Amino acid sequence: MDINDLRTLSTVLVALAFFAIVWWAFGPSRKKYFDEAAQLPFKEDEANQVTSSKGDHS
């Protein structure tokens, strides 16, 4: 086994890891989880607005 075989093997392993990560991120089973996570900043803003409006009884 020379250095070129090692380079080929490492390239194939990195490519497989890349495609596995892409499949994990964009796979249909993760869509609901990522959609909920995308809405978290807006839910926190709504909670802060409700809290601040309740405390403004002047």
Secondary structure, 3 states (H helix, E strand, C coil): CCHHHHHHHHHHHHHHHHHHHHHHHHCHHHHHHHHHHHCHHHHHHHHHHHHHHHCCCC
